[in-house]
Amino acid sequence: MKVSRRIPKEEKSVVLSVIALAIAPMQQALATEDDAEARAQVMMSELMEDGYTDVLHEASSVLPPDGVTQHQVHLQQGTTYAIYSTGDARTTDIDLYVYGPSGGAPVAKDVELDTNPIVFYSPRESGPHDVHVANAGTTSGWNYTVVAF
């Protein structure tokens, strides 16, 4: 036999408050991811006006302070790529590095104090390239990275 009990209004209010507190960080995280993606879409719109019409790679992630995310993309010699990243409103500084198939020092980078690093890069050789996105700022935030050509 199932026994049900009516929850008093005061208890409902407390339960709903607890649920709202538990959900709030998830809603904020989704909102900031959307913010980073929206900023990336604005950048892509501007690049489309300059003839960059195809996207080779897109990714989003949370970057803690001093955190780095890595993306491997296959780039073709003879094609100029726009590689950019953008952060949400909490992000204060993102740096972008591109490493060629041979490794070693970066073949392109943007380490300016900004949240929208971009490099234009034409590989000397085709092959896998590593794109490193580094949070050089002091706060965690969502990051959205795109490689377009």
C-alpha angles and dihedrals in degrees: 000000000000116000118201128187130201112242112227116240092247092055091048090054092052093046092049091049091052091049091049091051091050094049098043097081091049091050091048092049091051091047093052092046088053089049092054092046092049090052090050090051090054089053091048091051090054091048091049088059086058093051102267100133107153130068117214098179139009128179140158131201144155113259119200119206108293089009123143130202122195130209125186115210131174108234126191125225111245096033123103113221130198107213115186144159134195136190137215124258092279094056116099106180134009125182125199128206129181119199123195127230091271094056116216121110120002114276090207135009146167113205099160118135097264144101097235109060117178135178129187109212137179110191118228088210134025119244146082115334125188119225114199120195114194129192101222091172132090101247134065117244147156116275129197120197128192135182111200135175 
